Amino acid sequence: MSNEFDYTKLKHATSVDQSDREVPYNLRQSGPTKVEMLISTRVRKSPYWHLSMQAGCWRATVYNRIYHPRGYVKPEDGGAMVEYDAIVNHVTMWNVAVERQIRVKGPDAEKFTDYVITRDATKISPMRARYVILCNAYGGVLNDPILLRISKDEFWFSLSDSDIGMYLQGVNADGRFNCTVEEIDACPVQIQGPKSKALMKDLLGDQIDLENMPFYGLAEVKVAGRSCVISQSGFSGEAGYEIYLRNATLYADDMWNAVLKAGKKHNLMVIAPAHHRRIQAGILSWGQDMDQQHNPFQCNLGYQVSLSGKGEWNKTADYVGKAALEKMHTEIKAGKKPYKLQLVGLELGGKPIEDYAPDFWLISNADGGDPVGFITSPWYHPEKKTNIAMGYVPFDGTLNSNGFPKGKTGTKYKVHLPEKYSDKPGTPVDAVVVDIPFKESFNANTREVVKG
């Protein structure tokens, strides 16, 4: 039997071990599928939708049941890599109103929030935010939002792509917690890039001291006379802020146009969320790099898990998924493998990947053979002059210095790229496991150990 995998005959990969999943990732290699997106009233248009159209948006997807702009510069004009140049050298604005805001408010807001996230909500001060995860009873990651603590009794879950708002309402359907759980009309934009602070200073004037605003710090401000919350945070790895506009359905134009005006002298460009830059930073995208059947340990989020008796990770209060996660961690420490695949970083050959992948491209061992894993997020890294990716390969039991699973650096694989990116069609390219992130973030504590 030949060790060379015949990519040209591939229809659907069944050799990747996904036996620990009820719904496997669809690994059928269908390639680009040219269809026209139907814009109808079944999916929400955000308050910034028309403004994205004015800015030149030419393609979109659906995220959180909301139309989501995913491209402004067309391929014939340089495509996504022109947008990459804007975020790493200047400043950009993104329409991310798809990050629905679920407000938890009332006397038990902290108690409720602490119950549904894996880290300690009591250690998050008012007017601070944190990256958090919510798990189900089996330890699967339901969502990884930014959590904003507006006040002692008010939290906003700024959601990634899943129906977590309905889940949170279901958790409190019997009213066991004295709080309300509801979506509010607050919609964010992101201001990302090395000139973001200069733009924000021009936009806000002397309302706040940006120089001393901590990462994940919050502030109440007015933009164009409209009430907003700003956060020093973002989905890019670059310096940046998020502007959460209250009553966004009414005042979207006011805030958006004020940012455009302030951004002119800073070469502001409206772009799609910078997935090329977030991949470099090792920032995960829910639904792409993980879902509710992935546990935190296998997708490099073990640092988010509070474990009883684990020092700074200790969280005495119960939370959803705690028993399953502690059992899993005990098995991992004992050298067992409670799941099949581990998320790793890869550098790989081939022609520059400068757009979204339509499929989860397949990974084989270094000597070829049938696929054993798959790529979730690939892109070209201009500074490294090579393709990079995150993807799943068989878990080999390797742990990092904190005792959490990781990929073994230096392990070699083959990646089956489509003909568009192959050096030699039908022949897989070389790949090697490397550490994540591929490029350091502006704020190094984006992956801080759980301390609240």
KEZA-967913 format. One line per field, with one value per residue (C-alpha): residue in one letter; x, y, z; residue number from 1. Coordinates in Angstrom, 2 decimals, m for minus. Example, Ala and Ser with C-alpha at 12.3 -4.5 7.8 and 13.67 -1.06 7.14 Angstrom:
residues 2
type = c(A,S);
px = c(12.30,13.67);
py = c(m4.50,m1.06);
pz = c(7.80,7.14);
seq = c(1,2);
end
This chain:
residues 452
type = c(M,S,N,E,F,D,Y,T,K,L,K,H,A,T,S,V,D,Q,S,D,R,E,V,P,Y,N,L,R,Q,S,G,P,T,K,V,E,M,L,I,S,T,R,V,R,K,S,P,Y,W,H,L,S,M,Q,A,G,C,W,R,A,T,V,Y,N,R,I,Y,H,P,R,G,Y,V,K,P,E,D,G,G,A,M,V,E,Y,D,A,I,V,N,H,V,T,M,W,N,V,A,V,E,R,Q,I,R,V,K,G,P,D,A,E,K,F,T,D,Y,V,I,T,R,D,A,T,K,I,S,P,M,R,A,R,Y,V,I,L,C,N,A,Y,G,G,V,L,N,D,P,I,L,L,R,I,S,K,D,E,F,W,F,S,L,S,D,S,D,I,G,M,Y,L,Q,G,V,N,A,D,G,R,F,N,C,T,V,E,E,I,D,A,C,P,V,Q,I,Q,G,P,K,S,K,A,L,M,K,D,L,L,G,D,Q,I,D,L,E,N,M,P,F,Y,G,L,A,E,V,K,V,A,G,R,S,C,V,I,S,Q,S,G,F,S,G,E,A,G,Y,E,I,Y,L,R,N,A,T,L,Y,A,D,D,M,W,N,A,V,L,K,A,G,K,K,H,N,L,M,V,I,A,P,A,H,H,R,R,I,Q,A,G,I,L,S,W,G,Q,D,M,D,Q,Q,H,N,P,F,Q,C,N,L,G,Y,Q,V,S,L,S,G,K,G,E,W,N,K,T,A,D,Y,V,G,K,A,A,L,E,K,M,H,T,E,I,K,A,G,K,K,P,Y,K,L,Q,L,V,G,L,E,L,G,G,K,P,I,E,D,Y,A,P,D,F,W,L,I,S,N,A,D,G,G,D,P,V,G,F,I,T,S,P,W,Y,H,P,E,K,K,T,N,I,A,M,G,Y,V,P,F,D,G,T,L,N,S,N,G,F,P,K,G,K,T,G,T,K,Y,K,V,H,L,P,E,K,Y,S,D,K,P,G,T,P,V,D,A,V,V,V,D,I,P,F,K,E,S,F,N,A,N,T,R,E,V,V,K,G);
px = c(0.00,1.42,2.03,1.15,m2.36,m4.27,m5.87,m7.44,m9.70,m10.85,m14.58,m14.97,m12.34,m13.38,m9.92,m9.71,m10.71,m13.70,m15.29,m15.50,m17.90,m21.64,m21.54,m18.17,m16.65,m17.69,m14.41,m15.82,m13.60,m16.19,m14.04,m15.47,m19.23,m20.47,m23.91,m25.55,m26.45,m30.16,m30.74,m34.13,m35.92,m35.23,m31.74,m31.23,m29.54,m27.47,m27.77,m24.47,m25.42,m26.25,m23.07,m20.98,m22.61,m21.67,m18.09,m17.87,m18.70,m18.94,m19.38,m20.89,m21.68,m24.12,m22.92,m25.23,m28.18,m27.04,m25.54,m21.81,m19.56,m16.47,m14.78,m14.39,m11.39,m12.14,m9.64,m8.75,m7.72,m5.58,m8.25,m7.85,m4.12,m4.75,m6.93,m4.08,m1.71,m4.19,m4.47,m0.75,0.34,m2.55,m6.00,m9.20,m12.88,m14.94,m18.68,m18.99,m22.59,m22.96,m21.42,m24.85,m24.91,m26.70,m27.21,m27.45,m28.71,m29.96,m28.94,m27.78,m26.03,m22.57,m23.74,m25.40,m22.40,m20.03,m22.16,m22.06,m18.38,m15.34,m13.33,m14.11,m16.57,m16.20,m12.65,m13.73,m14.05,m16.75,m15.72,m13.42,m13.78,m12.35,m12.15,m14.15,m15.58,m18.88,m19.04,m21.88,m22.29,m19.94,m17.15,m17.78,m17.13,m20.47,m19.09,m16.01,m17.25,m15.75,m17.49,m18.00,m18.77,m20.61,m21.41,m21.72,m25.03,m24.70,m22.71,m22.73,m21.82,m20.40,m21.04,m19.16,m21.17,m23.70,m27.17,m25.85,m28.48,m31.25,m29.06,m28.54,m32.26,m32.83,m30.37,m32.50,m35.90,m37.03,m35.91,m33.39,m31.18,m32.62,m31.64,m32.88,m31.23,m32.00,m30.44,m30.00,m29.67,m25.94,m23.80,m20.01,m17.50,m13.82,m11.06,m7.86,m4.30,m1.22,m2.91,m6.03,m5.09,m4.42,m7.79,m9.58,m7.94,m9.24,m12.66,m13.07,m11.06,m10.48,m13.36,m10.99,m7.28,m6.44,m2.78,m3.64,m6.53,m5.63,m6.13,m9.73,m10.51,m13.96,m15.18,m18.47,m18.14,m20.09,m19.40,m21.22,m23.29,m24.42,m23.90,m21.21,m19.08,m15.54,m13.18,m9.48,m9.71,m10.10,m9.98,m6.73,m3.62,m2.98,m3.60,m7.27,m10.60,m14.23,m17.02,m20.36,m23.05,m26.21,m29.52,m27.60,m30.73,m31.41,m27.90,m25.72,m25.06,m24.02,m21.34,m20.07,m19.70,m17.94,m15.34,m14.89,m14.35,m11.83,m10.05,m9.35,m5.96,m4.96,m5.63,m8.63,m9.98,m13.23,m12.34,m13.69,m12.68,m8.98,m8.87,m5.34,m4.15,m6.20,m4.73,m1.24,m2.20,m3.60,m7.09,m9.74,m12.94,m15.87,m17.52,m14.33,m11.52,m13.79,m17.41,m19.58,m18.02,m14.49,m13.31,m11.04,m7.95,m7.94,m8.26,m5.59,m8.03,m7.04,m5.79,m9.42,m10.50,m10.76,m9.79,m10.38,m7.17,m5.13,m3.73,m4.44,m6.85,m8.93,m12.62,m14.56,m18.01,m19.70,m20.08,m21.53,m19.13,m16.83,m17.14,m16.52,m13.54,m11.91,m12.31,m10.80,m7.85,m7.17,m7.09,m4.73,m2.33,m2.40,m1.22,m4.60,m6.09,m9.76,m10.17,m8.83,m7.48,m5.45,m5.39,m1.88,m0.10,1.46,3.81,3.26,4.36,2.40,1.48,0.34,m3.12,m4.68,m8.37,m10.78,m10.63,m13.91,m13.09,m11.27,m8.18,m6.76,m3.58,m1.64,1.37,4.83,5.13,1.79,m1.10,m4.71,m5.63,m5.36,m6.40,m7.54,m6.83,m9.33,m7.77,m5.06,m3.56,m0.34,2.07,3.80,6.52,7.43,6.90,5.14,1.64,0.47,m2.55,m4.30,m5.58,m6.32,m3.92,m3.93,m3.34,0.03,m0.09,2.36,1.81,3.05,4.77,1.39,0.34,m2.10,m2.10,m0.30,1.08,4.62,6.67,8.75,6.33,6.06,2.94,1.67,m1.19,m3.43,m3.99,m6.37,m4.83,m5.02,m2.39,m0.40,3.17,2.47,m1.22,m2.01,1.08,0.69,2.96,5.25,4.07,5.59,4.04,5.11,4.14,1.10,0.97,2.72,3.14,2.94,m0.10,0.15,m1.28,0.64,m1.89,m4.64,m3.93,m3.30,m3.59,m6.94,m6.81,m10.33);
py = c(0.00,3.37,6.00,8.74,10.09,10.63,14.03,14.06,11.13,12.55,13.00,12.80,12.00,9.26,8.37,11.36,10.00,12.06,9.21,11.40,13.80,13.30,15.62,15.38,18.27,18.02,17.19,16.80,18.89,20.73,23.74,27.19,27.03,29.97,30.98,34.33,35.11,35.71,38.90,38.50,39.40,36.02,37.29,40.59,43.57,45.36,49.13,49.51,47.35,50.26,52.03,48.98,49.02,52.68,51.78,49.27,45.91,43.34,40.08,38.94,35.93,35.26,35.42,35.26,35.35,38.79,39.67,40.15,42.11,40.07,42.01,45.57,45.45,43.25,40.60,42.50,45.45,43.42,41.84,41.03,41.71,45.40,45.37,43.62,46.43,48.95,47.24,46.65,50.11,52.51,52.14,50.37,50.28,47.08,46.60,43.96,44.57,40.79,40.63,40.60,42.11,40.02,42.03,40.33,42.80,42.60,41.70,38.21,39.29,38.43,35.10,34.15,35.18,33.29,30.16,30.19,31.09,28.98,31.76,33.77,36.59,37.97,39.07,41.22,44.84,47.21,48.96,46.13,43.42,39.93,37.24,34.29,30.95,29.25,25.46,22.96,20.16,17.94,20.53,21.64,25.29,27.00,30.48,32.63,36.20,39.35,39.92,43.56,44.41,47.71,47.99,45.87,44.43,44.60,42.47,42.39,39.22,40.38,37.18,35.14,33.09,30.91,31.20,31.85,34.50,31.90,29.51,32.10,32.78,29.03,28.72,31.19,30.11,29.12,32.44,30.88,33.94,37.37,39.01,39.69,38.25,40.04,41.31,45.07,47.52,48.13,47.40,47.60,48.65,47.88,50.46,48.48,49.30,51.20,54.58,53.62,55.58,58.74,58.41,57.79,60.86,63.01,61.37,61.66,64.74,65.09,62.84,60.12,59.53,57.01,56.95,55.29,53.13,49.48,46.65,45.45,48.76,50.28,53.87,55.71,58.32,60.34,59.98,62.53,63.26,59.62,57.36,54.69,52.30,51.87,49.00,48.73,45.34,43.73,40.67,41.46,41.38,45.02,47.98,48.77,49.67,48.69,51.27,49.94,52.36,52.41,52.70,51.78,51.33,55.07,56.56,54.34,57.05,59.61,57.47,55.86,59.17,60.75,57.97,58.42,62.16,61.69,58.97,60.89,62.21,58.78,56.90,55.11,52.27,50.38,46.70,43.26,41.65,40.94,37.15,37.20,39.20,37.28,33.98,35.41,36.30,32.82,34.19,31.53,31.88,29.97,27.65,27.50,26.63,25.17,24.45,22.97,19.53,20.80,21.04,23.94,21.74,20.54,24.05,25.71,27.33,25.30,28.50,29.65,26.74,27.19,23.95,23.22,23.36,24.68,27.82,30.87,28.83,27.94,28.82,27.36,28.17,25.68,26.46,24.72,22.03,22.09,18.38,17.30,19.62,18.58,14.90,15.57,17.46,14.64,12.13,14.33,14.67,10.89,10.48,9.52,10.97,11.85,13.27,12.52,15.73,18.72,22.22,23.20,25.92,25.03,26.60,25.13,25.40,26.19,29.40,32.33,31.75,35.19,34.49,32.43,28.66,27.11,23.72,22.22,21.14,17.78,16.83,13.55,12.28,13.21,9.96,10.54,8.13,8.80,12.08,12.21,15.82,19.05,22.77,25.21,28.66,29.17,32.38,33.80,35.51,38.32,38.90,35.22,34.79,31.49,30.14,29.61,27.81,26.45,22.92,19.64,16.69,13.56,14.41,12.95,13.85,16.79,19.36,22.92,24.33,24.96,21.34,22.01,20.13,21.58,20.47,19.08,21.64,20.30,17.48,17.20,16.66,16.96,19.30,18.67,22.10,22.72,23.17,26.97,26.94,23.80,24.00,20.75,19.80,16.46,16.54,17.65,20.36,20.05,21.40,21.60,22.26,25.61,27.55,29.82,32.82,33.27,36.98,38.61,40.68,44.35,43.35,40.34,39.50,38.47,34.89,35.56,32.75,32.86,35.36,36.66);
pz = c(0.00,m1.01,1.67,m0.84,m0.28,m3.54,m2.99,m6.45,m5.55,m2.26,m1.71,2.05,4.67,7.08,8.37,10.77,14.17,15.30,17.27,20.38,18.62,18.09,15.05,13.26,11.36,7.72,5.98,2.49,0.19,m1.89,m2.76,m3.51,m4.02,m6.04,m4.84,m4.21,m0.62,m0.16,1.82,3.46,6.66,8.29,9.18,10.95,9.34,11.97,12.46,10.56,7.58,5.26,6.37,5.47,2.04,1.64,2.63,m0.22,1.38,m1.43,0.46,3.73,5.84,8.68,12.29,15.30,12.86,11.64,8.25,8.75,6.30,5.38,2.59,1.29,m1.06,m4.06,m5.20,m8.36,m6.17,m3.81,m1.63,2.04,2.10,1.36,4.48,6.32,5.39,6.80,10.19,10.74,9.55,10.14,11.70,10.76,11.71,11.64,11.71,14.44,15.46,15.15,18.63,20.30,23.80,26.42,29.61,33.00,35.55,39.11,42.68,41.63,38.41,39.77,41.19,37.90,35.81,38.09,37.62,33.81,33.20,34.09,35.74,38.87,38.12,41.65,40.81,37.86,39.02,37.75,34.53,33.57,30.90,30.53,27.88,29.27,28.20,28.98,28.99,28.97,31.52,29.45,29.41,25.82,24.94,24.28,23.69,24.30,24.66,26.05,29.38,30.34,33.95,33.70,37.41,40.54,39.35,35.54,33.08,29.27,27.39,24.04,22.13,19.61,17.13,18.98,20.49,23.98,24.72,24.64,26.64,29.38,29.56,29.84,32.74,34.69,33.37,36.87,38.37,40.76,40.27,41.02,37.77,34.25,31.13,27.86,24.66,24.50,21.63,22.08,19.02,18.78,16.17,16.53,16.03,15.46,14.43,15.63,15.10,17.07,20.20,18.18,16.48,19.77,21.33,18.49,18.74,22.53,23.40,27.14,28.22,29.48,30.04,27.32,28.35,31.65,30.46,31.17,28.71,29.15,30.86,30.24,30.16,29.66,26.90,24.37,20.66,18.51,21.60,21.89,24.89,24.43,26.44,25.17,25.91,25.21,23.51,20.12,17.87,16.11,18.27,17.32,19.61,19.58,21.11,20.87,20.86,22.13,21.01,23.12,21.25,18.12,16.01,16.45,16.42,14.22,11.61,14.21,15.82,12.59,10.76,13.73,13.61,9.86,10.34,13.17,11.21,8.01,9.04,10.38,7.10,8.59,6.44,6.98,6.70,7.53,10.84,10.40,10.46,9.01,12.04,14.61,13.31,13.78,17.37,18.04,18.71,18.20,16.20,17.71,15.18,13.15,15.59,18.26,19.09,21.84,21.38,22.00,25.60,26.64,27.02,23.42,21.96,24.12,26.55,29.60,31.23,31.37,33.57,37.33,39.07,42.77,44.80,41.85,43.46,41.36,39.23,42.31,42.23,45.13,43.74,41.46,37.76,34.72,33.52,36.56,37.40,33.79,33.37,36.64,35.73,32.31,33.78,36.26,33.40,31.38,34.32,34.69,31.10,29.67,26.49,27.10,23.59,20.11,18.55,19.79,18.31,17.17,15.26,11.92,9.42,5.98,2.40,m0.72,m2.49,m0.31,1.17,1.03,1.51,3.57,3.16,1.93,3.47,6.45,4.53,5.52,7.36,7.02,8.89,7.59,5.65,3.89,4.10,4.98,6.73,10.51,11.10,9.49,9.20,10.73,10.13,7.48,6.11,4.69,7.12,5.17,7.76,8.03,4.28,4.81,5.32,8.88,10.26,13.29,13.00,14.77,14.89,17.08,20.76,21.80,25.50,25.36,28.15,28.59,31.69,33.33,32.85,30.04,26.69,23.68,20.36,20.32,18.42,15.57,14.72,10.94,8.86,5.29,4.39,1.38,m0.15,m3.05,m6.48,m6.17,m3.42,m4.22,m5.49,m7.29,m7.64,m6.04,m3.81,m0.18,1.22,4.21,7.58,11.04,14.45,15.95,19.03,19.03,18.71,15.38,16.11,19.52,20.38,21.30,24.68,25.92,28.65,26.21,27.26,30.94,33.48,35.27,38.11,37.79);
seq = c(1,2,3,4,5,6,7,8,9,10,11,12,13,14,15,16,17,18,19,20,21,22,23,24,25,26,27,28,29,30,31,32,33,34,35,36,37,38,39,40,41,42,43,44,45,46,47,48,49,50,51,52,53,54,55,56,57,58,59,60,61,62,63,64,65,66,67,68,69,70,71,72,73,74,75,76,77,78,79,80,81,82,83,84,85,86,87,88,89,90,91,92,93,94,95,96,97,98,99,100,101,102,103,104,105,106,107,108,109,110,111,112,113,114,115,116,117,118,119,120,121,122,123,124,125,126,127,128,129,130,131,132,133,134,135,136,137,138,139,140,141,142,143,144,145,146,147,148,149,150,151,152,153,154,155,156,157,158,159,160,161,162,163,164,165,166,167,168,169,170,171,172,173,174,175,176,177,178,179,180,181,182,183,184,185,186,187,188,189,190,191,192,193,194,195,196,197,198,199,200,201,202,203,204,205,206,207,208,209,210,211,212,213,214,215,216,217,218,219,220,221,222,223,224,225,226,227,228,229,230,231,232,233,234,235,236,237,238,239,240,241,242,243,244,245,246,247,248,249,250,251,252,253,254,255,256,257,258,259,260,261,262,263,264,265,266,267,268,269,270,271,272,273,274,275,276,277,278,279,280,281,282,283,284,285,286,287,288,289,290,291,292,293,294,295,296,297,298,299,300,301,302,303,304,305,306,307,308,309,310,311,312,313,314,315,316,317,318,319,320,321,322,323,324,325,326,327,328,329,330,331,332,333,334,335,336,337,338,339,340,341,342,343,344,345,346,347,348,349,350,351,352,353,354,355,356,357,358,359,360,361,362,363,364,365,366,367,368,369,370,371,372,373,374,375,376,377,378,379,380,381,382,383,384,385,386,387,388,389,390,391,392,393,394,395,396,397,398,399,400,401,402,403,404,405,406,407,408,409,410,411,412,413,414,415,416,417,418,419,420,421,422,423,424,425,426,427,428,429,430,431,432,433,434,435,436,437,438,439,440,441,442,443,444,445,446,447,448,449,450,451,452);
end
